[in-house]
Amino acid sequence: LEIDIEKMRKACTPDKYINQVPKFIDGTTKLLPTWKRQLLARKIANEDMERKEEEFRRKFHEWKAQFNPMRCKLKFREITGNF
C-alpha cells in the first residue's frame, strides 16, 4: 500500500497539471503570471494526490476485510450488543 502511494505521489507532479490551468485571466486577454499558474497546478496536483491516496486506502481496507470476516462479525456484535 505504501509503495503504491509513493509511486502515485511521484506521478502526481504539477507539470502534469499545468495544462489544466488557464493561460489567461477569466474574461480578459491579460496573461496569468507563470508563478501563479505553477501555484495553481501544484494545488490541483495536491488535491488529486489526496483523493487518490484516500481511494487506495479505502480499496486496501475493503480488500483486507474480505479475508477477515470474523472481524466484521465482532464489530457487528459490538454495535448491536449481542455477545
PDB file of N, CA, C and O in Angstrom:
ATOM      1  N   LEU A   1       0.828  -1.191   0.000  1.00  0.00           N
ATOM      2  CA  LEU A   1       0.000   0.000   0.000  1.00  0.00           C
ATOM      3  C   LEU A   1       0.868   1.249   0.000  1.00  0.00           C
ATOM      4  O   LEU A   1       0.663   2.155  -0.808  1.00  0.00           O
ATOM      5  N   GLU A   2       1.830   1.295   0.898  1.00  0.00           N
ATOM      6  CA  GLU A   2       2.690   2.478   0.985  1.00  0.00           C
ATOM      7  C   GLU A   2       3.529   2.655  -0.283  1.00  0.00           C
ATOM      8  O   GLU A   2       3.799   3.781  -0.704  1.00  0.00           O
ATOM      9  N   ILE A   3       3.936   1.547  -0.883  1.00  0.00           N
ATOM     10  CA  ILE A   3       4.722   1.624  -2.122  1.00  0.00           C
ATOM     11  C   ILE A   3       3.865   2.199  -3.250  1.00  0.00           C
ATOM     12  O   ILE A   3       4.324   3.039  -4.024  1.00  0.00           O
ATOM     13  N   ASP A   4       2.614   1.735  -3.336  1.00  0.00           N
ATOM     14  CA  ASP A   4       1.703   2.260  -4.366  1.00  0.00           C
ATOM     15  C   ASP A   4       1.436   3.742  -4.161  1.00  0.00           C
ATOM     16  O   ASP A   4       1.385   4.507  -5.125  1.00  0.00           O
ATOM     17  N   ILE A   5       1.266   4.146  -2.919  1.00  0.00           N
ATOM     18  CA  ILE A   5       1.017   5.557  -2.622  1.00  0.00           C
ATOM     19  C   ILE A   5       2.241   6.390  -2.981  1.00  0.00           C
ATOM     20  O   ILE A   5       2.109   7.492  -3.514  1.00  0.00           O
ATOM     21  N   GLU A   6       3.424   5.873  -2.693  1.00  0.00           N
ATOM     22  CA  GLU A   6       4.652   6.609  -3.021  1.00  0.00           C
ATOM     23  C   GLU A   6       4.812   6.753  -4.537  1.00  0.00           C
ATOM     24  O   GLU A   6       5.222   7.810  -5.016  1.00  0.00           O
ATOM     25  N   LYS A   7       4.495   5.702  -5.294  1.00  0.00           N
ATOM     26  CA  LYS A   7       4.552   5.782  -6.759  1.00  0.00           C
ATOM     27  C   LYS A   7       3.565   6.820  -7.280  1.00  0.00           C
ATOM     28  O   LYS A   7       3.871   7.586  -8.193  1.00  0.00           O
ATOM     29  N   MET A   8       2.371   6.831  -6.680  1.00  0.00           N
ATOM     30  CA  MET A   8       1.345   7.780  -7.093  1.00  0.00           C
ATOM     31  C   MET A   8       1.793   9.206  -6.801  1.00  0.00           C
ATOM     32  O   MET A   8       1.557  10.109  -7.604  1.00  0.00           O
ATOM     33  N   ARG A   9       2.435   9.413  -5.662  1.00  0.00           N
ATOM     34  CA  ARG A   9       2.923  10.754  -5.316  1.00  0.00           C
ATOM     35  C   ARG A   9       3.972  11.228  -6.317  1.00  0.00           C
ATOM     36  O   ARG A   9       3.999  12.403  -6.683  1.00  0.00           O
ATOM     37  N   LYS A  10       4.830  10.321  -6.758  1.00  0.00           N
ATOM     38  CA  LYS A  10       5.846  10.692  -7.741  1.00  0.00           C
ATOM     39  C   LYS A  10       5.210  10.992  -9.098  1.00  0.00           C
ATOM     40  O   LYS A  10       5.715  11.815  -9.862  1.00  0.00           O
ATOM     41  N   ALA A  11       4.099  10.316  -9.389  1.00  0.00           N
ATOM     42  CA  ALA A  11       3.426  10.521 -10.676  1.00  0.00           C
ATOM     43  C   ALA A  11       2.599  11.802 -10.702  1.00  0.00           C
ATOM     44  O   ALA A  11       2.399  12.383 -11.769  1.00  0.00           O
ATOM     45  N   CYS A  12       2.122  12.245  -9.557  1.00  0.00           N
ATOM     46  CA  CYS A  12       1.274  13.456  -9.488  1.00  0.00           C
ATOM     47  C   CYS A  12       2.150  14.694  -9.326  1.00  0.00           C
ATOM     48  O   CYS A  12       2.248  15.262  -8.238  1.00  0.00           O
ATOM     49  N   THR A  13       2.774  15.097 -10.404  1.00  0.00           N
ATOM     50  CA  THR A  13       3.616  16.290 -10.360  1.00  0.00           C
ATOM     51  C   THR A  13       2.860  17.472 -10.946  1.00  0.00           C
ATOM     52  O   THR A  13       2.003  17.294 -11.812  1.00  0.00           O
ATOM     53  N   PRO A  14       3.166  18.670 -10.485  1.00  0.00           N
ATOM     54  CA  PRO A  14       2.489  19.858 -11.028  1.00  0.00           C
ATOM     55  C   PRO A  14       2.659  20.021 -12.535  1.00  0.00           C
ATOM     56  O   PRO A  14       1.800  20.606 -13.194  1.00  0.00           O
ATOM     57  N   ASP A  15       3.761  19.510 -13.085  1.00  0.00           N
ATOM     58  CA  ASP A  15       3.994  19.614 -14.531  1.00  0.00           C
ATOM     59  C   ASP A  15       2.889  18.924 -15.340  1.00  0.00           C
ATOM     60  O   ASP A  15       2.566  19.355 -16.447  1.00  0.00           O
ATOM     61  N   LYS A  16       2.316  17.861 -14.789  1.00  0.00           N
ATOM     62  CA  LYS A  16       1.256  17.144 -15.493  1.00  0.00           C
ATOM     63  C   LYS A  16      -0.072  17.885 -15.436  1.00  0.00           C
ATOM     64  O   LYS A  16      -0.975  17.598 -16.222  1.00  0.00           O
ATOM     65  N   TYR A  17      -0.200  18.832 -14.517  1.00  0.00           N
ATOM     66  CA  TYR A  17      -1.465  19.543 -14.331  1.00  0.00           C
ATOM     67  C   TYR A  17      -1.412  20.983 -14.834  1.00  0.00           C
ATOM     68  O   TYR A  17      -2.422  21.686 -14.794  1.00  0.00           O
ATOM     69  N   ILE A  18      -0.261  21.426 -15.301  1.00  0.00           N
ATOM     70  CA  ILE A  18      -0.108  22.819 -15.742  1.00  0.00           C
ATOM     71  C   ILE A  18      -1.035  23.132 -16.917  1.00  0.00           C
ATOM     72  O   ILE A  18      -1.481  24.269 -17.070  1.00  0.00           O
ATOM     73  N   ASN A  19      -1.326  22.124 -17.751  1.00  0.00           N
ATOM     74  CA  ASN A  19      -2.199  22.372 -18.904  1.00  0.00           C
ATOM     75  C   ASN A  19      -3.666  22.528 -18.506  1.00  0.00           C
ATOM     76  O   ASN A  19      -4.478  22.951 -19.329  1.00  0.00           O
ATOM     77  N   GLN A  20      -4.025  22.194 -17.261  1.00  0.00           N
ATOM     78  CA  GLN A  20      -5.394  22.383 -16.782  1.00  0.00           C
ATOM     79  C   GLN A  20      -5.632  23.795 -16.260  1.00  0.00           C
ATOM     80  O   GLN A  20      -6.774  24.197 -16.035  1.00  0.00           O
ATOM     81  N   VAL A  21      -4.552  24.544 -16.070  1.00  0.00           N
ATOM     82  CA  VAL A  21      -4.652  25.917 -15.569  1.00  0.00           C
ATOM     83  C   VAL A  21      -4.737  26.854 -16.768  1.00  0.00           C
ATOM     84  O   VAL A  21      -3.919  26.760 -17.682  1.00  0.00           O
ATOM     85  N   PRO A  22      -5.716  27.754 -16.776  1.00  0.00           N
ATOM     86  CA  PRO A  22      -5.853  28.667 -17.925  1.00  0.00           C
ATOM     87  C   PRO A  22      -4.657  29.610 -18.055  1.00  0.00           C
ATOM     88  O   PRO A  22      -4.028  29.972 -17.061  1.00  0.00           O
ATOM     89  N   LYS A  23      -4.354  30.002 -19.292  1.00  0.00           N
ATOM     90  CA  LYS A  23      -3.238  30.917 -19.539  1.00  0.00           C
ATOM     91  C   LYS A  23      -3.649  32.366 -19.361  1.00  0.00           C
ATOM     92  O   LYS A  23      -2.807  33.236 -19.138  1.00  0.00           O
ATOM     93  N   PHE A  24      -4.947  32.621 -19.460  1.00  0.00           N
ATOM     94  CA  PHE A  24      -5.444  33.992 -19.361  1.00  0.00           C
ATOM     95  C   PHE A  24      -6.361  34.136 -18.155  1.00  0.00           C
ATOM     96  O   PHE A  24      -7.015  33.180 -17.738  1.00  0.00           O
ATOM     97  N   ILE A  25      -6.398  35.338 -17.606  1.00  0.00           N
ATOM     98  CA  ILE A  25      -7.325  35.641 -16.527  1.00  0.00           C
ATOM     99  C   ILE A  25      -8.724  35.624 -17.125  1.00  0.00           C
ATOM    100  O   ILE A  25      -8.935  36.136 -18.224  1.00  0.00           O
ATOM    101  N   ASP A  26      -9.679  35.041 -16.413  1.00  0.00           N
ATOM    102  CA  ASP A  26     -11.051  34.882 -16.925  1.00  0.00           C
ATOM    103  C   ASP A  26     -11.627  36.185 -17.458  1.00  0.00           C
ATOM    104  O   ASP A  26     -11.624  37.212 -16.779  1.00  0.00           O
ATOM    105  N   GLY A  27     -12.117  36.121 -18.681  1.00  0.00           N
ATOM    106  CA  GLY A  27     -12.810  37.248 -19.291  1.00  0.00           C
ATOM    107  C   GLY A  27     -11.912  38.357 -19.811  1.00  0.00           C
ATOM    108  O   GLY A  27     -12.414  39.394 -20.244  1.00  0.00           O
ATOM    109  N   THR A  28     -10.606  38.170 -19.782  1.00  0.00           N
ATOM    110  CA  THR A  28      -9.699  39.204 -20.283  1.00  0.00           C
ATOM    111  C   THR A  28      -8.670  38.578 -21.211  1.00  0.00           C
ATOM    112  O   THR A  28      -8.605  37.359 -21.370  1.00  0.00           O
ATOM    113  N   THR A  29      -7.871  39.441 -21.817  1.00  0.00           N
ATOM    114  CA  THR A  29      -6.765  38.959 -22.645  1.00  0.00           C
ATOM    115  C   THR A  29      -5.450  39.079 -21.888  1.00  0.00           C
ATOM    116  O   THR A  29      -4.377  38.911 -22.469  1.00  0.00           O
ATOM    117  N   LYS A  30      -5.530  39.368 -20.600  1.00  0.00           N
ATOM    118  CA  LYS A  30      -4.339  39.526 -19.765  1.00  0.00           C
ATOM    119  C   LYS A  30      -3.809  38.144 -19.359  1.00  0.00           C
ATOM    120  O   LYS A  30      -4.548  37.307 -18.842  1.00  0.00           O
ATOM    121  N   LEU A  31      -2.518  37.931 -19.605  1.00  0.00           N
ATOM    122  CA  LEU A  31      -1.902  36.648 -19.270  1.00  0.00           C
ATOM    123  C   LEU A  31      -1.803  36.459 -17.762  1.00  0.00           C
ATOM    124  O   LEU A  31      -1.536  37.402 -17.016  1.00  0.00           O
ATOM    125  N   LEU A  32      -2.024  35.224 -17.331  1.00  0.00           N
ATOM    126  CA  LEU A  32      -1.844  34.854 -15.935  1.00  0.00           C
ATOM    127  C   LEU A  32      -0.345  34.651 -15.714  1.00  0.00           C
ATOM    128  O   LEU A  32       0.292  33.967 -16.514  1.00  0.00           O
ATOM    129  N   PRO A  33       0.240  35.222 -14.657  1.00  0.00           N
ATOM    130  CA  PRO A  33       1.682  35.056 -14.439  1.00  0.00           C
ATOM    131  C   PRO A  33       2.075  33.579 -14.309  1.00  0.00           C
ATOM    132  O   PRO A  33       1.309  32.759 -13.804  1.00  0.00           O
ATOM    133  N   THR A  34       3.263  33.270 -14.766  1.00  0.00           N
ATOM    134  CA  THR A  34       3.747  31.889 -14.742  1.00  0.00           C
ATOM    135  C   THR A  34       3.765  31.327 -13.331  1.00  0.00           C
ATOM    136  O   THR A  34       3.373  30.181 -13.111  1.00  0.00           O
ATOM    137  N   TRP A  35       4.222  32.137 -12.363  1.00  0.00           N
ATOM    138  CA  TRP A  35       4.295  31.652 -10.984  1.00  0.00           C
ATOM    139  C   TRP A  35       2.905  31.316 -10.449  1.00  0.00           C
ATOM    140  O   TRP A  35       2.748  30.375  -9.669  1.00  0.00           O
ATOM    141  N   LYS A  36       1.907  32.075 -10.862  1.00  0.00           N
ATOM    142  CA  LYS A  36       0.533  31.830 -10.416  1.00  0.00           C
ATOM    143  C   LYS A  36      -0.002  30.536 -11.035  1.00  0.00           C
ATOM    144  O   LYS A  36      -0.679  29.755 -10.367  1.00  0.00           O
ATOM    145  N   ARG A  37       0.306  30.317 -12.310  1.00  0.00           N
ATOM    146  CA  ARG A  37      -0.116  29.077 -12.971  1.00  0.00           C
ATOM    147  C   ARG A  37       0.536  27.868 -12.316  1.00  0.00           C
ATOM    148  O   ARG A  37      -0.106  26.835 -12.128  1.00  0.00           O
ATOM    149  N   GLN A  38       1.826  28.001 -11.965  1.00  0.00           N
ATOM    150  CA  GLN A  38       2.522  26.904 -11.299  1.00  0.00           C
ATOM    151  C   GLN A  38       1.932  26.628  -9.915  1.00  0.00           C
ATOM    152  O   GLN A  38       1.802  25.474  -9.506  1.00  0.00           O
ATOM    153  N   LEU A  39       1.580  27.688  -9.207  1.00  0.00           N
ATOM    154  CA  LEU A  39       0.977  27.546  -7.887  1.00  0.00           C
ATOM    155  C   LEU A  39      -0.374  26.836  -7.981  1.00  0.00           C
ATOM    156  O   LEU A  39      -0.668  25.944  -7.185  1.00  0.00           O
ATOM    157  N   LEU A  40      -1.187  27.232  -8.946  1.00  0.00           N
ATOM    158  CA  LEU A  40      -2.486  26.591  -9.141  1.00  0.00           C
ATOM    159  C   LEU A  40      -2.329  25.130  -9.577  1.00  0.00           C
ATOM    160  O   LEU A  40      -3.108  24.272  -9.161  1.00  0.00           O
ATOM    161  N   ALA A  41      -1.332  24.848 -10.409  1.00  0.00           N
ATOM    162  CA  ALA A  41      -1.074  23.469 -10.841  1.00  0.00           C
ATOM    163  C   ALA A  41      -0.645  22.617  -9.655  1.00  0.00           C
ATOM    164  O   ALA A  41      -1.050  21.459  -9.548  1.00  0.00           O
ATOM    165  N   ARG A  42       0.165  23.172  -8.768  1.00  0.00           N
ATOM    166  CA  ARG A  42       0.595  22.448  -7.570  1.00  0.00           C
ATOM    167  C   ARG A  42      -0.612  22.141  -6.680  1.00  0.00           C
ATOM    168  O   ARG A  42      -0.709  21.057  -6.105  1.00  0.00           O
ATOM    169  N   LYS A  43      -1.523  23.101  -6.575  1.00  0.00           N
ATOM    170  CA  LYS A  43      -2.726  22.903  -5.769  1.00  0.00           C
ATOM    171  C   LYS A  43      -3.588  21.782  -6.351  1.00  0.00           C
ATOM    172  O   LYS A  43      -4.087  20.931  -5.614  1.00  0.00           O
ATOM    173  N   ILE A  44      -3.761  21.784  -7.665  1.00  0.00           N
ATOM    174  CA  ILE A  44      -4.535  20.731  -8.327  1.00  0.00           C
ATOM    175  C   ILE A  44      -3.869  19.371  -8.114  1.00  0.00           C
ATOM    176  O   ILE A  44      -4.549  18.381  -7.842  1.00  0.00           O
ATOM    177  N   ALA A  45      -2.542  19.321  -8.238  1.00  0.00           N
ATOM    178  CA  ALA A  45      -1.806  18.068  -8.055  1.00  0.00           C
ATOM    179  C   ALA A  45      -1.974  17.545  -6.630  1.00  0.00           C
ATOM    180  O   ALA A  45      -2.182  16.348  -6.432  1.00  0.00           O
ATOM    181  N   ASN A  46      -1.886  18.426  -5.641  1.00  0.00           N
ATOM    182  CA  ASN A  46      -2.036  18.004  -4.248  1.00  0.00           C
ATOM    183  C   ASN A  46      -3.441  17.476  -3.966  1.00  0.00           C
ATOM    184  O   ASN A  46      -3.602  16.468  -3.278  1.00  0.00           O
ATOM    185  N   GLU A  47      -4.449  18.153  -4.495  1.00  0.00           N
ATOM    186  CA  GLU A  47      -5.828  17.695  -4.302  1.00  0.00           C
ATOM    187  C   GLU A  47      -6.043  16.331  -4.944  1.00  0.00           C
ATOM    188  O   GLU A  47      -6.689  15.461  -4.360  1.00  0.00           O
ATOM    189  N   ASP A  48      -5.505  16.144  -6.142  1.00  0.00           N
ATOM    190  CA  ASP A  48      -5.640  14.871  -6.836  1.00  0.00           C
ATOM    191  C   ASP A  48      -4.899  13.771  -6.084  1.00  0.00           C
ATOM    192  O   ASP A  48      -5.394  12.650  -5.970  1.00  0.00           O
ATOM    193  N   MET A  49      -3.717  14.090  -5.573  1.00  0.00           N
ATOM    194  CA  MET A  49      -2.926  13.125  -4.823  1.00  0.00           C
ATOM    195  C   MET A  49      -3.674  12.682  -3.562  1.00  0.00           C
ATOM    196  O   MET A  49      -3.710  11.491  -3.256  1.00  0.00           O
ATOM    197  N   GLU A  50      -4.265  13.620  -2.833  1.00  0.00           N
ATOM    198  CA  GLU A  50      -5.013  13.280  -1.622  1.00  0.00           C
ATOM    199  C   GLU A  50      -6.221  12.408  -1.948  1.00  0.00           C
ATOM    200  O   GLU A  50      -6.520  11.456  -1.227  1.00  0.00           O
ATOM    201  N   ARG A  51      -6.913  12.738  -3.036  1.00  0.00           N
ATOM    202  CA  ARG A  51      -8.074  11.958  -3.445  1.00  0.00           C
ATOM    203  C   ARG A  51      -7.677  10.526  -3.811  1.00  0.00           C
ATOM    204  O   ARG A  51      -8.338   9.568  -3.410  1.00  0.00           O
ATOM    205  N   LYS A  52      -6.592  10.391  -4.578  1.00  0.00           N
ATOM    206  CA  LYS A  52      -6.131   9.061  -4.980  1.00  0.00           C
ATOM    207  C   LYS A  52      -5.626   8.262  -3.782  1.00  0.00           C
ATOM    208  O   LYS A  52      -5.863   7.057  -3.697  1.00  0.00           O
ATOM    209  N   GLU A  53      -4.931   8.924  -2.854  1.00  0.00           N
ATOM    210  CA  GLU A  53      -4.429   8.236  -1.668  1.00  0.00           C
ATOM    211  C   GLU A  53      -5.591   7.697  -0.834  1.00  0.00           C
ATOM    212  O   GLU A  53      -5.541   6.561  -0.362  1.00  0.00           O
ATOM    213  N   GLU A  54      -6.622   8.496  -0.655  1.00  0.00           N
ATOM    214  CA  GLU A  54      -7.800   8.051   0.091  1.00  0.00           C
ATOM    215  C   GLU A  54      -8.461   6.866  -0.602  1.00  0.00           C
ATOM    216  O   GLU A  54      -8.918   5.933   0.059  1.00  0.00           O
ATOM    217  N   GLU A  55      -8.513   6.901  -1.932  1.00  0.00           N
ATOM    218  CA  GLU A  55      -9.094   5.801  -2.697  1.00  0.00           C
ATOM    219  C   GLU A  55      -8.262   4.528  -2.545  1.00  0.00           C
ATOM    220  O   GLU A  55      -8.821   3.443  -2.385  1.00  0.00           O
ATOM    221  N   PHE A  56      -6.924   4.648  -2.593  1.00  0.00           N
ATOM    222  CA  PHE A  56      -6.042   3.498  -2.380  1.00  0.00           C
ATOM    223  C   PHE A  56      -6.296   2.883  -1.010  1.00  0.00           C
ATOM    224  O   PHE A  56      -6.438   1.666  -0.890  1.00  0.00           O
ATOM    225  N   ARG A  57      -6.353   3.713   0.016  1.00  0.00           N
ATOM    226  CA  ARG A  57      -6.555   3.213   1.381  1.00  0.00           C
ATOM    227  C   ARG A  57      -7.923   2.538   1.525  1.00  0.00           C
ATOM    228  O   ARG A  57      -8.026   1.489   2.160  1.00  0.00           O
ATOM    229  N   ARG A  58      -8.969   3.125   0.945  1.00  0.00           N
ATOM    230  CA  ARG A  58     -10.302   2.542   1.026  1.00  0.00           C
ATOM    231  C   ARG A  58     -10.332   1.178   0.344  1.00  0.00           C
ATOM    232  O   ARG A  58     -10.870   0.217   0.896  1.00  0.00           O
ATOM    233  N   LYS A  59      -9.754   1.091  -0.860  1.00  0.00           N
ATOM    234  CA  LYS A  59      -9.735  -0.182  -1.582  1.00  0.00           C
ATOM    235  C   LYS A  59      -8.927  -1.230  -0.823  1.00  0.00           C
ATOM    236  O   LYS A  59      -9.301  -2.403  -0.793  1.00  0.00           O
ATOM    237  N   PHE A  60      -7.821  -0.813  -0.211  1.00  0.00           N
ATOM    238  CA  PHE A  60      -6.996  -1.748   0.546  1.00  0.00           C
ATOM    239  C   PHE A  60      -7.772  -2.303   1.734  1.00  0.00           C
ATOM    240  O   PHE A  60      -7.733  -3.508   1.985  1.00  0.00           O
ATOM    241  N   HIS A  61      -8.474  -1.447   2.466  1.00  0.00           N
ATOM    242  CA  HIS A  61      -9.227  -1.907   3.629  1.00  0.00           C
ATOM    243  C   HIS A  61     -10.393  -2.805   3.221  1.00  0.00           C
ATOM    244  O   HIS A  61     -10.724  -3.751   3.936  1.00  0.00           O
ATOM    245  N   GLU A  62     -11.016  -2.517   2.085  1.00  0.00           N
ATOM    246  CA  GLU A  62     -12.069  -3.397   1.575  1.00  0.00           C
ATOM    247  C   GLU A  62     -11.487  -4.755   1.205  1.00  0.00           C
ATOM    248  O   GLU A  62     -12.081  -5.792   1.499  1.00  0.00           O
ATOM    249  N   TRP A  63     -10.331  -4.747   0.564  1.00  0.00           N
ATOM    250  CA  TRP A  63      -9.672  -5.991   0.175  1.00  0.00           C
ATOM    251  C   TRP A  63      -9.278  -6.784   1.414  1.00  0.00           C
ATOM    252  O   TRP A  63      -9.468  -7.999   1.463  1.00  0.00           O
ATOM    253  N   LYS A  64      -8.737  -6.106   2.401  1.00  0.00           N
ATOM    254  CA  LYS A  64      -8.288  -6.749   3.633  1.00  0.00           C
ATOM    255  C   LYS A  64      -9.474  -7.334   4.408  1.00  0.00           C
ATOM    256  O   LYS A  64      -9.358  -8.407   4.999  1.00  0.00           O
ATOM    257  N   ALA A  65     -10.597  -6.640   4.404  1.00  0.00           N
ATOM    258  CA  ALA A  65     -11.773  -7.095   5.148  1.00  0.00           C
ATOM    259  C   ALA A  65     -12.345  -8.388   4.577  1.00  0.00           C
ATOM    260  O   ALA A  65     -12.942  -9.173   5.315  1.00  0.00           O
ATOM    261  N   GLN A  66     -12.175  -8.621   3.297  1.00  0.00           N
ATOM    262  CA  GLN A  66     -12.733  -9.840   2.713  1.00  0.00           C
ATOM    263  C   GLN A  66     -12.011 -11.087   3.204  1.00  0.00           C
ATOM    264  O   GLN A  66     -12.567 -12.183   3.132  1.00  0.00           O
ATOM    265  N   PHE A  67     -10.791 -10.946   3.698  1.00  0.00           N
ATOM    266  CA  PHE A  67     -10.035 -12.087   4.201  1.00  0.00           C
ATOM    267  C   PHE A  67     -10.199 -12.274   5.701  1.00  0.00           C
ATOM    268  O   PHE A  67      -9.724 -13.266   6.253  1.00  0.00           O
ATOM    269  N   ASN A  68     -10.856 -11.347   6.361  1.00  0.00           N
ATOM    270  CA  ASN A  68     -11.022 -11.428   7.798  1.00  0.00           C
ATOM    271  C   ASN A  68     -12.491 -11.185   8.156  1.00  0.00           C
ATOM    272  O   ASN A  68     -12.819 -10.149   8.734  1.00  0.00           O
ATOM    273  N   PRO A  69     -13.381 -12.132   7.817  1.00  0.00           N
ATOM    274  CA  PRO A  69     -14.802 -11.919   8.088  1.00  0.00           C
ATOM    275  C   PRO A  69     -15.126 -11.932   9.578  1.00  0.00           C
ATOM    276  O   PRO A  69     -16.141 -11.371   9.991  1.00  0.00           O
ATOM    277  N   MET A  70     -14.284 -12.558  10.387  1.00  0.00           N
ATOM    278  CA  MET A  70     -14.527 -12.615  11.826  1.00  0.00           C
ATOM    279  C   MET A  70     -14.502 -11.222  12.432  1.00  0.00           C
ATOM    280  O   MET A  70     -15.303 -10.910  13.314  1.00  0.00           O
ATOM    281  N   ARG A  71     -13.598 -10.394  11.969  1.00  0.00           N
ATOM    282  CA  ARG A  71     -13.501  -9.031  12.486  1.00  0.00           C
ATOM    283  C   ARG A  71     -14.798  -8.270  12.205  1.00  0.00           C
ATOM    284  O   ARG A  71     -15.266  -7.504  13.048  1.00  0.00           O
ATOM    285  N   CYS A  72     -15.369  -8.480  11.034  1.00  0.00           N
ATOM    286  CA  CYS A  72     -16.633  -7.816  10.702  1.00  0.00           C
ATOM    287  C   CYS A  72     -17.737  -8.282  11.636  1.00  0.00           C
ATOM    288  O   CYS A  72     -18.567  -7.481  12.066  1.00  0.00           O
ATOM    289  N   LYS A  73     -17.754  -9.591  11.959  1.00  0.00           N
ATOM    290  CA  LYS A  73     -18.764 -10.112  12.876  1.00  0.00           C
ATOM    291  C   LYS A  73     -18.576  -9.529  14.270  1.00  0.00           C
ATOM    292  O   LYS A  73     -19.552  -9.203  14.946  1.00  0.00           O
ATOM    293  N   LEU A  74     -17.315  -9.394  14.704  1.00  0.00           N
ATOM    294  CA  LEU A  74     -17.054  -8.820  16.021  1.00  0.00           C
ATOM    295  C   LEU A  74     -17.527  -7.380  16.088  1.00  0.00           C
ATOM    296  O   LEU A  74     -18.133  -6.972  17.079  1.00  0.00           O
ATOM    297  N   LYS A  75     -17.260  -6.614  15.056  1.00  0.00           N
ATOM    298  CA  LYS A  75     -17.718  -5.227  15.040  1.00  0.00           C
ATOM    299  C   LYS A  75     -19.239  -5.170  15.069  1.00  0.00           C
ATOM    300  O   LYS A  75     -19.810  -4.301  15.728  1.00  0.00           O
ATOM    301  N   PHE A  76     -19.906  -6.087  14.360  1.00  0.00           N
ATOM    302  CA  PHE A  76     -21.363  -6.120  14.365  1.00  0.00           C
ATOM    303  C   PHE A  76     -21.873  -6.417  15.772  1.00  0.00           C
ATOM    304  O   PHE A  76     -22.839  -5.809  16.231  1.00  0.00           O
ATOM    305  N   ARG A  77     -21.215  -7.359  16.452  1.00  0.00           N
ATOM    306  CA  ARG A  77     -21.624  -7.695  17.813  1.00  0.00           C
ATOM    307  C   ARG A  77     -21.424  -6.519  18.757  1.00  0.00           C
ATOM    308  O   ARG A  77     -22.255  -6.272  19.631  1.00  0.00           O
ATOM    309  N   GLU A  78     -20.328  -5.794  18.583  1.00  0.00           N
ATOM    310  CA  GLU A  78     -20.078  -4.634  19.438  1.00  0.00           C
ATOM    311  C   GLU A  78     -21.142  -3.564  19.221  1.00  0.00           C
ATOM    312  O   GLU A  78     -21.581  -2.912  20.168  1.00  0.00           O
ATOM    313  N   ILE A  79     -21.546  -3.389  17.981  1.00  0.00           N
ATOM    314  CA  ILE A  79     -22.541  -2.361  17.663  1.00  0.00           C
ATOM    315  C   ILE A  79     -23.915  -2.750  18.203  1.00  0.00           C
ATOM    316  O   ILE A  79     -24.614  -1.925  18.790  1.00  0.00           O
ATOM    317  N   THR A  80     -24.297  -4.016  18.002  1.00  0.00           N
ATOM    318  CA  THR A  80     -25.639  -4.441  18.397  1.00  0.00           C
ATOM    319  C   THR A  80     -25.720  -4.823  19.866  1.00  0.00           C
ATOM    320  O   THR A  80     -26.810  -4.829  20.438  1.00  0.00           O
ATOM    321  N   GLY A  81     -24.599  -5.141  20.483  1.00  0.00           N
ATOM    322  CA  GLY A  81     -24.605  -5.540  21.889  1.00  0.00           C
ATOM    323  C   GLY A  81     -24.883  -7.016  22.086  1.00  0.00           C
ATOM    324  O   GLY A  81     -25.094  -7.450  23.218  1.00  0.00           O
ATOM    325  N   ASN A  82     -24.889  -7.803  21.014  1.00  0.00           N
ATOM    326  CA  ASN A  82     -25.102  -9.254  21.108  1.00  0.00           C
ATOM    327  C   ASN A  82     -23.759  -9.942  21.299  1.00  0.00           C
ATOM    328  O   ASN A  82     -22.972 -10.041  20.358  1.00  0.00           O
ATOM    329  N   PHE A  83     -23.496 -10.413  22.502  1.00  0.00           N
ATOM    330  CA  PHE A  83     -22.211 -11.081  22.760  1.00  0.00           C
ATOM    331  C   PHE A  83     -22.409 -12.541  22.885  1.00  0.00           C
ATOM    332  O   PHE A  83     -21.447 -13.278  23.103  1.00  0.00           O
TER     333      PHE A  83
END
